[in-house]
């Protein structure tokens, strides 16, 4: 059996039939996911569920606060600063590349020294 039928093959189902298959499969997967979720919830201890609920609430509130904060702030100064930084980086590519290379070499040397000391 071929996985990808040829376009001239008479056994290729019509798009409406394929949509029906996809709809039924999606429904079955959704039902299975709900069932598995209930099983996991039933087997999870109550303290863990309570902690997960607290954490989810905290994350939701933090995301809402961040959204409100971002909505109230004007981003023009940030864009201007990013533009200045990009212009400066373009103007000093050689110096920036050299600085990054030196910093990378220093970090690698420090890690190598630390690895030798722990042996």
Order of alpha helices (4+ residues) and beta strands (2+ residues): alpha-alpha-alpha-alpha
